[in-house]
């Protein structure tokens, strides 16, 4: 079962989270297989790491709205996107326009000519009039213009810029599991900030965080993918006093969920206009729309399509087929 673990290091200004996406991640990939639209292995790995990172970031900020993590650029993978809701329901997809080598890394897939970007969008659930989603964008390179080879480096760079807090992130994914470990220095507030220091003034200087981050960095990909939470945390931090909280799992934990629906697709088709829909019907006999996130295909035959443009409550009964 997919689960997310939160913990604190007693007496130290450091917190951590560990996420393991298992059944939910396998369901997401199985849906792509069923739709005959499976992604190449390196793209599946990238999406898995993004899904784990998105769950960690959403849980970390406790934001009442969707967190959307995107990586886009000028390589064969034009876009990879993960959306995580406040209840940790998530979905993911990618747009692949060219061949992806079996050993391709982030640089070759997305940042082929240095134009790759990573965007994190926070879209509030209940927007006030005129309120727009907040978006932060960072290039796929560090402060010295050197390429960032791993997604974890990109997101550490983003969080350092946006939150002014030291962060260590370790990510891994295969076709069975997508997992991630996040270690972050806690902000110094109130009476604890005796020297009047700003959080950005402490970047890189906290010895406790640096020590624990170093321990986290020793975690191998194989360990992250194969060890259960108890074993992993005990091996890494056996000398530390951890305060662990009840894991988030099942209905309250990370899980795959797609918000697509026939009604939403119908609204999109209405937006195309009657003329465009009739043109598609003349050419193909029906309109077929597939969800990029879950692989479900929505079919609208001529009767369904005509009903799109009738007044509310007067639509004729149609086939309403859904595969």
C-alpha positions in Angstrom: 0.0 0.0 0.0 1.2 3.5 -0.8 2.2 5.4 2.3 3.8 8.6 3.5 5.8 8.9 6.8 6.5 12.1 8.6 9.2 12.5 11.3 11.1 15.0 13.4 14.6 14.8 14.8 14.1 15.5 18.5 16.0 18.5 19.7 17.2 19.5 16.2 15.8 21.9 13.7 15.3 19.2 11.1 12.2 17.4 9.8 11.8 14.6 7.3 9.3 12.7 5.1 9.5 9.4 3.3 7.0 8.4 0.6 6.5 5.0 -1.0 4.1 4.8 -4.0 3.4 1.1 -4.7 -0.1 0.0 -5.7 -1.1 3.5 -6.8 2.0 3.8 -9.0 1.5 0.4 -10.5 -2.2 1.3 -11.3 -1.1 4.4 -13.1 1.3 2.5 -15.3 -1.2 -0.4 -15.9 -3.7 2.1 -17.2 -1.2 3.3 -19.8 -0.5 -0.3 -20.8 -4.2 -1.0 -21.2 -4.5 2.0 -23.4 -1.6 0.8 -25.5 0.2 4.0 -24.7 3.0 3.0 -22.3 5.9 5.4 -21.9 9.5 4.5 -22.5 11.3 3.2 -19.4 13.3 6.4 -18.7 10.1 8.5 -19.0 8.4 6.1 -16.5 11.3 6.6 -14.1 11.1 10.4 -14.5 7.4 10.5 -13.9 7.7 8.2 -10.9 10.3 10.4 -9.3 8.1 13.4 -10.0 5.1 11.7 -8.4 7.1 10.9 -5.3 8.5 14.5 -5.1 5.0 16.0 -5.7 3.6 14.0 -2.8 6.4 15.1 -0.5 6.1 18.7 -1.5 2.3 18.8 -1.2 2.5 17.3 2.2 5.3 19.6 3.3 3.5 22.8 2.5 0.0 21.8 3.5 -1.6 23.8 0.7 -5.3 23.8 0.1 -5.2 23.3 -3.6 -3.5 21.4 -6.4 0.3 21.3 -6.6 1.4 20.8 -10.2 5.0 19.8 -10.9 6.1 20.2 -14.5 9.4 19.6 -16.3 9.5 20.8 -19.9 12.1 21.6 -22.6 13.4 21.0 -26.0 14.3 17.3 -25.9 12.2 14.3 -27.0 10.2 14.6 -23.8 8.5 18.0 -24.3 6.6 17.9 -21.1 6.2 15.7 -18.0 3.6 16.7 -15.4 2.3 15.5 -12.1 -0.7 16.9 -10.2 -1.1 16.2 -6.5 -4.3 17.3 -4.6 -4.4 18.3 -0.9 -5.6 14.8 0.0 -2.5 13.4 -1.8 -4.5 12.0 -4.7 -2.2 12.3 -7.8 -2.0 11.7 -11.5 0.8 12.0 -14.1 1.4 12.1 -17.8 4.0 13.1 -20.4 4.2 14.3 -24.0 6.9 12.4 -25.8 7.7 13.5 -29.4 10.9 11.6 -30.2 12.9 8.5 -29.5 14.1 8.2 -26.0 17.3 6.2 -25.5 17.0 3.4 -22.9 19.7 4.9 -20.7 18.6 8.6 -21.2 18.9 10.9 -18.2 17.0 14.1 -17.5 19.5 16.2 -19.5 19.1 14.2 -22.7 15.3 13.8 -22.3 14.3 17.4 -21.5 17.2 19.7 -21.6 18.8 18.8 -24.9 19.8 22.3 -25.9 19.7 24.0 -22.5 16.2 25.3 -22.6 14.7 22.9 -20.0 12.7 24.3 -17.2 11.0 23.1 -14.0 7.8 24.7 -12.9 5.9 24.3 -9.6 2.3 25.7 -9.7 0.1 26.1 -6.6 -3.5 26.3 -7.7 -5.8 27.3 -4.8 -9.0 25.2 -4.4 -11.2 28.1 -3.5 -9.9 31.1 -5.5 -10.8 34.6 -4.5 -12.0 36.9 -7.4 -9.0 37.8 -9.5 -6.7 35.4 -7.7 -4.3 33.6 -10.0 -2.3 30.4 -9.3 1.2 30.9 -8.0 4.0 29.6 -10.1 7.7 29.3 -9.6 10.1 28.4 -12.4 13.7 27.4 -12.3 16.0 26.4 -15.2 17.5 22.9 -15.3 20.9 24.1 -14.2 22.4 25.4 -11.0 23.8 28.8 -10.0 26.9 28.2 -12.0 25.0 27.3 -15.2 26.1 23.7 -14.8 23.5 21.1 -15.9 21.5 19.5 -13.1 21.5 15.8 -14.0 18.9 14.6 -11.5 15.4 15.8 -10.7 16.3 15.9 -7.0 19.0 18.5 -7.7 16.5 20.6 -9.6 13.9 20.6 -6.8 16.5 21.2 -4.1 17.5 24.3 -6.1 13.9 25.4 -6.4 13.2 25.0 -2.6 16.4 26.8 -1.7 15.3 29.7 -3.8 11.6 29.7 -2.9 11.7 28.8 0.8 15.3 29.8 1.7 15.6 26.5 3.6 18.2 23.8 3.1 16.7 20.7 1.7 18.0 17.2 0.8 15.9 15.1 -1.6 16.5 11.6 -2.7 14.3 10.0 -5.4 14.0 6.7 -7.2 11.5 4.9 -9.3 11.0 1.7 -11.3 7.8 -0.1 -12.5 7.0 -1.4 -9.0 7.6 1.6 -6.8 8.2 5.3 -6.8 9.8 6.5 -3.6 11.4 9.6 -2.1 13.1 10.9 1.1 13.0 14.6 2.0 15.1 16.2 4.8 14.7 19.9 5.5 16.0 22.4 8.0 13.2 23.9 10.0 12.8 27.7 9.9 13.9 29.6 13.0 11.1 31.7 14.4 10.2 33.6 17.5 12.2 33.3 20.7 14.4 30.6 19.1 15.8 33.2 16.7 17.8 35.0 19.3 20.4 36.4 16.9 17.7 38.0 14.7 18.9 35.9 11.8 16.8 35.4 8.7 16.3 31.9 7.5 18.4 32.6 4.4 21.2 33.6 6.6 21.4 30.1 7.9 21.7 28.4 4.5 24.5 25.8 4.6 25.5 26.7 8.1 23.4 24.4 10.3 25.6 21.6 11.5 22.8 19.3 12.5 21.1 19.6 9.1 24.4 19.1 7.3 25.1 16.0 9.2 21.7 14.5 8.7 21.6 15.5 5.0 24.9 13.7 4.6 23.4 10.6 6.1 20.4 10.9 3.7 22.8 11.3 0.8 24.3 7.8 1.5 21.0 6.2 0.7 21.3 4.2 -2.5 18.6 3.8 -5.2 18.4 0.1 -4.5 17.8 0.7 -0.8 15.2 3.4 -1.4 13.3 1.0 -3.8 13.5 -2.2 -1.7 13.6 -1.3 2.0 10.4 -0.8 4.0 10.1 2.5 5.9 11.1 1.1 9.3 14.2 -0.6 8.1 15.3 2.4 5.9 14.9 5.0 8.7 16.6 2.7 11.3 19.6 2.1 9.0 20.1 5.7 8.1 19.4 7.4 11.4 20.0 4.7 14.1 22.0 7.2 16.2 19.2 9.9 16.1 16.2 10.3 18.3 13.3 10.3 15.8 9.7 11.3 16.6 7.6 9.5 14.0 4.0 10.3 13.3 1.2 8.0 12.1 1.7 7.1 8.5 -0.7 8.4 5.9 -2.0 5.5 3.9 -5.1 4.1 2.3 -7.9 6.7 1.9 -5.8 9.4 3.7 -2.5 8.6 1.9 -1.1 8.9 -1.6 -3.3 7.3 -4.2 -3.9 7.5 -7.9 -7.0 9.4 -8.9 -7.9 11.1 -12.2 -10.5 14.0 -12.2 -11.5 13.5 -15.8 -15.2 12.9 -16.6 -17.6 12.7 -19.5 -19.1 16.0 -18.4 -15.7 17.8 -18.6 -15.0 16.3 -22.0 -18.4 17.4 -23.2 -17.6 21.0 -22.0 -14.4 20.9 -23.9 -16.1 19.7 -27.1 -18.7 22.5 -26.8 -15.8 24.9 -26.7 -14.6 23.6 -30.1 -17.9 24.6 -31.6 -20.5 22.8 -33.7 -18.7 23.2 -37.0 -15.5 21.6 -35.8 -17.4 18.7 -34.2 -19.4 18.1 -37.4 -16.2 18.1 -39.4 -14.8 15.3 -37.1 -18.0 13.3 -37.4 -17.9 13.5 -41.2 -14.4 12.2 -41.3 -14.4 9.6 -38.5 -18.0 8.8 -37.8 -17.7 9.7 -34.1 -15.6 11.8 -31.7 -13.1 10.0 -29.5 -11.2 11.8 -26.7 -8.7 10.0 -24.6 -7.5 11.2 -21.2 -3.8 11.7 -21.2 -3.6 11.0 -17.4 -5.6 7.7 -17.0 -6.1 6.4 -20.6 -9.9 6.4 -20.5 -11.5 7.0 -23.9 -14.7 8.9 -24.2 -16.8 8.3 -27.3 -19.4 10.7 -28.7 -21.5 9.3 -31.6 -23.6 11.6 -33.9 -26.5 11.5 -31.4 -24.3 12.3 -28.4 -22.6 15.1 -30.4 -25.8 16.7 -31.4 -26.9 16.7 -27.8 -23.9 18.8 -26.9 -25.5 21.8 -28.5 -29.1 21.4 -27.3 -30.5 23.5 -24.5 -30.0 22.0 -21.0 -32.5 19.3 -20.2 -33.4 18.5 -23.7 -30.6 16.2 -24.8 -31.7 13.0 -26.5 -30.6 9.7 -25.0 -27.4 8.6 -26.6 -25.0 5.8 -26.4 -22.7 7.5 -23.9 -20.1 4.9 -24.5 -17.0 4.9 -22.3 -14.0 2.5 -22.8 
